[in-house]
Amino acid sequence: MTEREEYDAWFVREFGRADVPDAVRAVGFFFWAAGRASLIAASGVPVEIHALQERG
């Protein structure tokens, strides 16, 4: 799964809608990806972030 696919799946799960304009989702993805990148940079070590499937 690409980062964008992971983001889109998270977006639909969290907000329950897929009909949000593409421009809004693109901006959200930019900040989502930048947040992940900043966590990696702040850790100071090489890491990978994977989303775990929620229990339920």
Backbone as ProteinMPNN parsed JSONL, in Angstrom:
{"seq_chain_A": "MTEREEYDAWFVREFGRADVPDAVRAVGFFFWAAGRASLIAASGVPVEIHALQERG", "coords_chain_A": {"N_chain_A": [[0.851, -1.173, 0.0], [0.607, 2.16, -0.878], [1.745, 5.338, 0.483], [-0.183, 7.266, -0.062], [-2.471, 5.714, -0.569], [-2.759, 4.568, 1.933], [-3.281, 6.874, 3.445], [-5.701, 7.726, 2.23], [-7.396, 5.578, 2.921], [-7.346, 5.829, 5.713], [-8.488, 8.372, 5.944], [-11.134, 7.992, 5.02], [-11.986, 6.113, 6.929], [-11.77, 7.61, 9.331], [-13.345, 9.939, 8.886], [-15.534, 9.067, 7.546], [-16.377, 9.581, 4.952], [-16.043, 9.79, 1.47], [-16.383, 11.716, -0.345], [-15.114, 14.188, -0.309], [-13.683, 17.136, -1.65], [-11.033, 16.796, -4.06], [-8.884, 18.611, -3.881], [-8.891, 19.405, -1.205], [-8.374, 16.978, 0.075], [-5.833, 16.532, -0.971], [-4.304, 18.575, 0.195], [-4.591, 17.813, 2.86], [-3.259, 15.339, 2.747], [-0.665, 16.226, 2.197], [0.062, 17.499, 4.645], [-0.241, 15.327, 6.378], [1.673, 13.476, 5.382], [3.963, 15.043, 5.718], [4.001, 15.296, 8.487], [4.512, 12.647, 9.267], [7.063, 12.363, 8.123], [8.478, 14.232, 9.643], [8.433, 13.024, 12.146], [10.042, 10.816, 11.664], [12.475, 12.106, 11.028], [12.965, 13.414, 13.462], [13.464, 11.313, 15.141], [16.031, 10.485, 14.698], [17.109, 8.115, 13.875], [17.12, 5.491, 11.404], [13.9, 4.614, 10.445], [10.791, 2.842, 9.892], [7.407, 3.504, 9.281], [4.426, 1.924, 9.88], [1.014, 1.391, 9.355], [-1.187, -0.133, 11.586], [-3.749, -2.534, 11.507], [-6.884, -1.775, 12.851], [-8.331, -3.117, 15.809], [-11.437, -4.759, 16.069]], "CA_chain_A": [[0.0, 0.0, 0.0], [1.371, 3.409, -0.92], [1.37, 6.292, 1.533], [-1.438, 7.925, -0.447], [-3.547, 4.749, -0.34], [-2.907, 4.471, 3.384], [-3.94, 8.108, 3.867], [-7.094, 7.702, 1.768], [-8.126, 4.609, 3.753], [-7.471, 6.448, 7.036], [-9.416, 9.494, 5.818], [-12.498, 7.451, 4.937], [-12.283, 5.516, 8.245], [-11.922, 8.647, 10.363], [-14.358, 10.936, 8.581], [-16.692, 8.381, 7.01], [-16.832, 10.101, 3.672], [-15.07, 9.789, 0.388], [-16.798, 12.747, -1.299], [-14.444, 15.454, -0.024], [-12.984, 17.575, -2.862], [-9.662, 16.323, -4.214], [-7.935, 19.637, -3.428], [-8.847, 19.349, 0.266], [-7.674, 15.733, 0.42], [-4.424, 16.69, -1.337], [-3.682, 19.385, 1.251], [-4.525, 16.944, 4.035], [-2.192, 14.364, 2.534], [0.606, 16.938, 2.33], [0.365, 17.659, 6.068], [-0.136, 13.979, 6.952], [2.981, 12.939, 4.991], [5.001, 15.869, 6.351], [4.031, 14.922, 9.904], [5.227, 11.368, 9.368], [8.471, 12.617, 7.81], [9.097, 14.931, 10.774], [8.656, 12.028, 13.205], [11.218, 10.036, 11.277], [13.649, 12.973, 11.171], [13.183, 13.702, 14.881], [13.925, 10.118, 15.848], [17.476, 10.406, 14.563], [17.509, 6.78, 13.427], [16.276, 5.05, 10.294], [12.706, 3.891, 10.89], [9.666, 2.723, 8.981], [6.128, 3.618, 9.96], [3.378, 1.108, 9.266], [-0.293, 1.467, 10.024], [-1.697, -1.418, 12.017], [-5.186, -2.642, 11.368], [-7.552, -1.598, 14.144], [-9.126, -4.236, 16.3], [-12.825, -4.352, 16.184]], "C_chain_A": [[0.895, 1.234, 0.0], [0.942, 4.312, 0.229], [0.034, 6.954, 1.204], [-2.62, 6.984, -0.228], [-3.827, 4.587, 1.151], [-3.644, 5.692, 3.933], [-5.417, 8.099, 3.479], [-7.936, 6.746, 2.603], [-8.356, 5.188, 5.153], [-8.526, 7.561, 6.995], [-10.852, 9.001, 5.818], [-12.91, 6.837, 6.271], [-12.591, 6.587, 9.283], [-13.107, 9.574, 10.124], [-15.593, 10.352, 7.92], [-17.202, 8.909, 5.689], [-15.688, 10.082, 2.664], [-15.358, 10.908, -0.609], [-16.227, 14.132, -0.999], [-13.682, 15.864, -1.288], [-11.514, 17.136, -2.874], [-8.636, 17.323, -3.687], [-7.785, 19.601, -1.906], [-8.095, 18.102, 0.714], [-6.191, 15.834, 0.115], [-3.677, 17.505, -0.284], [-3.55, 18.564, 2.531], [-3.415, 15.928, 3.92], [-0.826, 15.0, 2.694], [1.0, 17.054, 3.802], [0.536, 16.317, 6.764], [1.24, 13.396, 6.657], [4.118, 13.725, 5.644], [5.116, 15.553, 7.837], [4.767, 13.617, 10.124], [6.722, 11.566, 9.126], [9.167, 13.312, 8.977], [9.325, 13.988, 11.951], [9.892, 11.195, 12.914], [12.485, 10.857, 11.473], [13.981, 13.227, 12.637], [13.732, 12.498, 15.629], [15.436, 9.965, 15.766], [17.99, 9.04, 14.129], [16.633, 6.39, 12.242], [15.105, 4.216, 10.81], [11.721, 3.754, 9.738], [8.408, 2.825, 9.81], [5.113, 2.797, 9.186], [2.093, 1.287, 10.055], [-0.734, 0.062, 10.374], [-3.212, -1.404, 11.878], [-5.827, -2.549, 12.757], [-8.302, -2.854, 14.521], [-10.574, -3.823, 16.33], [-13.773, -5.204, 15.476]], "O_chain_A": [[1.832, 1.331, 0.793], [-0.087, 4.083, 0.866], [-0.786, 7.176, 2.094], [-3.668, 7.418, 0.252], [-4.978, 4.482, 1.574], [-4.524, 5.561, 4.783], [-6.281, 8.422, 4.294], [-9.07, 7.069, 2.956], [-9.445, 5.048, 5.711], [-9.352, 7.675, 7.9], [-11.695, 9.536, 6.539], [-14.048, 7.01, 6.706], [-13.566, 6.477, 10.026], [-13.798, 9.952, 11.07], [-16.593, 11.05, 7.745], [-18.365, 8.693, 5.348], [-14.529, 10.33, 2.996], [-14.655, 11.038, -1.611], [-16.809, 15.14, -1.4], [-13.086, 15.005, -1.938], [-10.849, 17.109, -1.838], [-7.626, 16.924, -3.107], [-6.68, 19.75, -1.383], [-7.272, 18.164, 1.628], [-5.37, 15.286, 0.851], [-2.552, 17.168, 0.085], [-2.521, 18.615, 3.205], [-2.7, 15.677, 4.891], [0.079, 14.391, 3.263], [2.134, 16.746, 4.169], [1.376, 16.188, 7.654], [1.905, 12.882, 7.557], [5.116, 13.144, 6.071], [6.218, 15.545, 8.384], [5.556, 13.493, 11.061], [7.55, 11.001, 9.841], [10.325, 13.014, 9.27], [10.307, 14.137, 12.679], [10.688, 10.906, 13.808], [13.466, 10.359, 12.025], [15.153, 13.252, 13.012], [14.4, 12.657, 16.651], [16.053, 9.383, 16.658], [19.201, 8.841, 14.03], [15.524, 6.905, 12.094], [15.299, 3.232, 11.525], [11.811, 4.465, 8.737], [8.345, 2.295, 10.919], [4.963, 2.961, 7.975], [2.106, 1.328, 11.285], [-0.66, -0.838, 9.538], [-3.864, -0.385, 12.106], [-5.36, -3.172, 13.711], [-8.836, -3.562, 13.668], [-10.894, -2.663, 16.59], [-14.976, -4.948, 15.508]]}, "name": "protein", "num_of_chains": 1, "seq": "MTEREEYDAWFVREFGRADVPDAVRAVGFFFWAAGRASLIAASGVPVEIHALQERG"}
